[in-house]
């Protein structure tokens, strides 16, 4: 997506100046740079994880400022009120974001595991492929590389290798991995690109959820174990 259309924020907390908020404080979040309208998973990650987590953080900070400006509470009292606010309104949002992240991760893993190397439709007979494998076993490595991965790679030999177990063809693991990568890209290129995009977006969404949760947890942490005075007295 064009950088002019990126959404979100680079850092967690904003500073108000001249009627606008600039996000220059707190942990790094990272802008949302994907077109979520093109993909249901991206849209859910943006709305229910990224945006929801940041909104929860903003609501928590707004409540903190409200309590501080009231002048009614001690520092400990503010923390206790924030704990109530967190339990009632913030924690459910962050828990939902966590569940959405887990579901997205599982769906992504399932889709990736379903992508297998190999040719879409066999073009050669089993006899031809068996003969090709037999020839490969007698070839010097340099010649095998040329016929399998060179500019004039022979599709018969490539298909013969990809459809055979690794021990049936004596080529290097690196060469076999390159053949599988090329076959995957040729057969599943658009889907692989989509999954890579989702994976990147998922990382950003997860970071937003984590930094929001960590920042709030730090605010709620108690420094002293004794029973605190909660409300200011004259």
DRENMIFI-309262 format. One line per field, with one value per residue (C-alpha): residue number from 1; z, y negated, x negated. Coordinates in nm, 4 decimals. Example, Ala and Ser with C-alpha at 12.3 -4.5 7.8 and 13.67 -1.06 7.14 Angstrom:
BEGIN
n <- c(1; 2)
zz <- c(0.7800; 0.7140)
yy <- c(0.4500; 0.1060)
xx <- c(-1.2300; -1.3670)
***
This chain:
BEGIN
n <- c(1; 2; 3; 4; 5; 6; 7; 8; 9; 10; 11; 12; 13; 14; 15; 16; 17; 18; 19; 20; 21; 22; 23; 24; 25; 26; 27; 28; 29; 30; 31; 32; 33; 34; 35; 36; 37; 38; 39; 40; 41; 42; 43; 44; 45; 46; 47; 48; 49; 50; 51; 52; 53; 54; 55; 56; 57; 58; 59; 60; 61; 62; 63; 64; 65; 66; 67; 68; 69; 70; 71; 72; 73; 74; 75; 76; 77; 78; 79; 80; 81; 82; 83; 84; 85; 86; 87; 88; 89; 90; 91; 92; 93; 94; 95; 96; 97; 98; 99; 100; 101; 102; 103; 104; 105; 106; 107; 108; 109; 110; 111; 112; 113; 114; 115; 116; 117; 118; 119; 120; 121; 122; 123; 124; 125; 126; 127; 128; 129; 130; 131; 132; 133; 134; 135; 136; 137; 138; 139; 140; 141; 142; 143; 144; 145; 146; 147; 148; 149; 150; 151; 152; 153; 154; 155; 156; 157; 158; 159; 160; 161; 162; 163; 164; 165; 166; 167; 168; 169; 170; 171; 172; 173; 174; 175; 176; 177; 178; 179; 180; 181; 182; 183; 184; 185; 186; 187; 188; 189; 190; 191; 192; 193; 194; 195; 196; 197; 198; 199; 200; 201; 202; 203; 204; 205; 206; 207; 208; 209; 210; 211; 212; 213; 214; 215; 216; 217; 218; 219; 220; 221; 222; 223; 224; 225; 226; 227; 228; 229; 230; 231; 232; 233; 234)
zz <- c(0.0000; -0.0805; 0.2282; 0.2106; 0.3008; 0.5954; 0.9157; 1.2836; 1.4627; 1.4931; 1.8750; 2.1489; 2.3120; 2.1555; 2.2320; 2.1708; 1.9795; 1.7646; 1.7730; 1.6547; 1.8105; 1.7187; 1.8342; 1.9512; 2.2984; 2.4344; 2.2785; 1.9033; 1.7383; 1.3637; 1.1109; 0.9437; 0.5823; 0.4301; 0.2332; 0.4652; 0.2325; -0.0011; 0.2529; 0.5346; 0.7563; 0.7219; 0.8017; 1.1173; 1.2298; 1.1782; 1.3404; 1.6194; 1.7156; 1.6020; 1.6343; 1.9312; 2.1333; 2.0676; 2.1495; 2.4780; 2.5610; 2.4767; 2.6906; 2.9818; 2.9520; 2.9252; 3.2420; 3.4202; 3.3262; 3.4381; 3.7778; 3.8202; 3.7295; 3.9757; 4.2706; 4.4729; 4.4743; 4.5957; 4.3606; 4.5134; 4.4812; 4.1149; 4.0639; 4.2347; 4.0204; 3.7090; 3.8077; 3.8149; 3.4800; 3.3357; 3.4581; 3.3325; 2.9978; 2.8938; 2.9762; 2.7715; 2.4643; 2.5028; 2.5641; 2.2476; 2.0553; 2.1914; 2.0804; 1.7328; 1.7041; 1.7986; 1.5485; 1.2727; 1.3519; 1.3400; 1.0119; 0.8607; 0.9687; 0.8265; 0.4908; 0.4737; 0.5553; 0.2737; 0.0146; -0.1159; -0.3712; -0.6931; -1.0325; -1.0717; -1.3256; -1.4280; -1.7854; -1.8241; -1.7813; -1.4887; -1.7267; -1.8557; -1.5042; -1.3881; -1.6826; -1.6035; -1.2432; -1.3597; -1.5879; -1.3051; -1.0863; -1.3398; -1.3965; -1.2424; -0.9988; -1.2223; -1.5118; -1.2833; -1.1658; -1.5241; -1.6351; -1.3242; -1.2376; -1.5293; -1.7819; -1.9961; -1.7133; -1.8464; -1.7167; -1.7388; -1.5039; -1.2684; -1.2444; -1.1956; -0.9007; -0.7326; -0.7416; -0.5974; -0.2419; -0.1644; -0.1374; -0.4893; -0.6572; -0.5477; -0.5616; -0.2909; -0.0325; -0.1387; -0.5029; -0.4081; -0.1821; -0.4683; -0.7028; -0.4449; -0.3895; -0.7617; -0.7999; -0.5070; -0.6496; -0.9939; -0.8649; -0.5629; -0.6241; -0.5596; -0.2490; -0.1100; -0.1611; 0.0180; 0.3116; 0.3362; 0.3488; 0.6203; 0.8167; 0.8137; 0.9164; 1.1913; 1.3325; 1.3478; 1.5002; 1.7629; 1.8483; 1.8952; 2.1269; 2.3258; 2.3767; 2.4836; 2.7344; 2.8663; 2.9053; 3.1009; 3.3196; 3.4076; 3.5054; 3.7325; 3.9018; 4.2736; 4.4099; 4.7782; 4.9505; 5.2381; 5.2472; 5.0737; 5.1462; 4.8464; 4.8852; 4.9654; 5.2933; 5.3956)
yy <- c(0.0000; -0.3532; -0.5012; -0.8009; -0.5619; -0.3934; -0.3970; -0.3562; -0.5010; -0.4539; -0.4612; -0.3872; -0.7259; -1.0591; -1.4215; -1.6889; -1.9955; -2.2464; -2.0411; -1.7172; -1.4111; -1.3064; -0.9601; -1.0037; -0.8420; -0.4916; -0.1569; -0.1129; 0.0049; -0.0406; -0.1767; 0.0429; 0.0544; 0.3122; 0.2665; 0.4552; 0.4194; 0.6745; 0.9544; 1.0640; 1.1817; 0.8515; 0.6630; 0.8653; 0.8237; 0.4494; 0.3937; 0.6512; 0.6704; 0.3663; 0.0927; 0.2528; 0.2881; -0.0704; -0.1991; -0.0064; -0.1665; -0.5124; -0.4562; -0.3462; -0.6569; -0.8826; -0.7295; -0.7798; -1.1495; -1.1874; -1.0388; -1.2466; -1.5713; -1.5056; -1.5568; -1.3035; -1.0127; -0.9338; -0.7564; -0.4261; -0.5200; -0.5998; -0.2610; -0.0848; -0.2700; -0.1857; 0.1795; 0.1724; -0.0045; 0.2455; 0.5476; 0.4164; 0.2574; 0.3090; 0.6703; 0.8143; 0.6230; 0.7446; 1.1019; 1.0920; 0.9577; 1.2417; 1.4971; 1.3418; 1.3596; 1.7261; 1.8060; 1.6166; 1.7935; 2.1335; 2.0558; 1.9292; 2.2405; 2.4659; 2.2875; 2.2996; 2.6705; 2.7418; 2.5998; 2.8848; 2.8930; 3.0808; 3.0182; 2.9201; 3.1948; 3.4650; 3.4112; 3.7217; 4.0949; 4.2927; 4.4775; 4.1512; 4.0215; 4.3466; 4.3302; 3.9660; 4.0543; 4.3372; 4.0971; 3.8421; 4.1022; 4.1323; 3.7575; 3.5434; 3.2870; 2.9901; 3.1451; 3.2323; 2.8717; 2.7493; 2.9828; 2.9208; 2.5556; 2.3887; 2.1533; 2.4568; 2.6777; 2.9908; 3.0190; 3.3991; 3.4191; 3.1576; 3.3459; 3.6744; 3.5331; 3.3585; 3.6675; 3.8949; 3.9450; 3.7646; 4.0872; 4.1938; 3.9117; 3.8233; 3.4454; 3.1994; 3.0920; 2.7300; 2.8087; 3.0052; 2.7222; 2.4752; 2.6981; 2.7264; 2.3511; 2.2870; 2.5408; 2.3917; 2.0435; 2.1552; 2.3479; 2.1391; 1.7997; 1.5768; 1.7702; 1.7612; 1.3838; 1.3491; 1.5610; 1.3650; 1.0424; 1.1804; 1.3021; 0.9534; 0.7926; 1.0497; 0.9597; 0.5914; 0.6673; 0.8904; 0.6207; 0.3629; 0.5960; 0.6826; 0.3297; 0.2131; 0.4978; 0.4481; 0.0728; 0.1163; 0.3893; 0.1528; -0.1187; 0.1229; 0.2652; 0.1973; 0.0732; 0.1297; 0.4212; 0.2235; 0.1284; -0.2120; -0.5177; -0.5465; -0.8740; -1.2070; -1.3689; -1.7307)
xx <- c(0.0000; -0.1215; -0.2907; -0.0551; 0.2267; 0.0547; 0.2581; 0.1853; -0.1152; -0.4910; -0.4960; -0.2448; -0.1875; -0.1076; -0.1848; 0.0773; -0.0408; 0.1473; 0.4648; 0.3114; 0.1523; -0.1997; -0.3034; -0.6603; -0.6600; -0.6508; -0.7309; -0.7570; -0.4353; -0.4791; -0.2313; 0.0298; -0.0891; 0.1457; 0.4662; 0.6994; 0.9970; 0.8398; 0.8280; 1.0586; 0.7728; 0.5883; 0.9074; 0.9680; 0.6071; 0.6229; 0.9634; 0.9718; 0.6044; 0.4049; 0.6691; 0.8444; 0.5225; 0.4164; 0.7646; 0.7544; 0.4202; 0.5555; 0.8659; 0.6483; 0.4306; 0.7376; 0.8815; 0.5502; 0.5431; 0.9037; 0.8261; 0.5107; 0.6855; 0.9703; 0.7375; 0.9372; 0.6934; 0.3454; 0.1060; 0.2113; 0.5766; 0.5348; 0.3741; 0.6652; 0.9197; 0.7192; 0.7200; 1.0986; 1.1119; 0.8666; 1.0607; 1.3938; 1.3055; 0.9433; 0.8593; 1.1518; 1.0328; 0.6749; 0.7895; 0.9988; 0.6996; 0.4878; 0.7461; 0.7652; 0.3867; 0.3838; 0.6577; 0.4764; 0.1488; 0.3156; 0.4922; 0.1679; -0.0216; 0.2497; 0.2422; -0.1364; -0.1442; 0.1028; -0.1370; -0.3481; -0.6292; -0.5814; -0.4344; -0.0718; -0.0020; -0.2521; -0.3673; -0.5796; -0.5248; -0.6604; -0.8926; -1.0394; -1.0919; -1.2529; -1.4948; -1.5733; -1.6576; -1.8806; -2.0681; -2.1050; -2.2731; -2.5543; -2.6009; -2.8761; -2.7333; -2.8086; -2.6187; -2.3250; -2.3067; -2.3022; -2.0240; -1.8120; -1.8628; -2.0366; -1.8813; -1.7931; -1.6666; -1.5002; -1.1407; -1.1525; -1.4496; -1.3024; -0.9732; -1.1590; -1.3524; -1.0594; -0.8388; -1.1079; -1.2261; -1.5506; -1.7509; -1.6473; -1.8420; -2.1922; -2.1810; -2.2810; -2.0210; -2.0762; -1.9965; -1.6871; -1.5690; -1.6126; -1.4106; -1.1321; -1.1326; -1.1052; -0.8251; -0.6358; -0.6687; -0.5552; -0.2560; -0.1529; -0.3165; -0.0115; 0.0895; -0.2646; -0.2739; 0.0595; -0.0575; -0.3827; -0.1824; 0.0468; -0.2545; -0.4091; -0.0802; -0.0356; -0.3770; -0.2828; 0.0585; -0.1017; -0.3556; -0.0789; 0.1119; -0.2002; -0.3305; 0.0165; 0.0474; -0.3078; -0.2630; 0.0600; -0.0920; -0.3762; -0.1265; 0.0586; -0.2490; -0.2660; -0.5975; -0.5222; -0.3474; -0.1931; 0.1742; 0.1911; 0.4015; 0.6352; 0.8240; 0.6676; 0.7681; 0.7617)
***
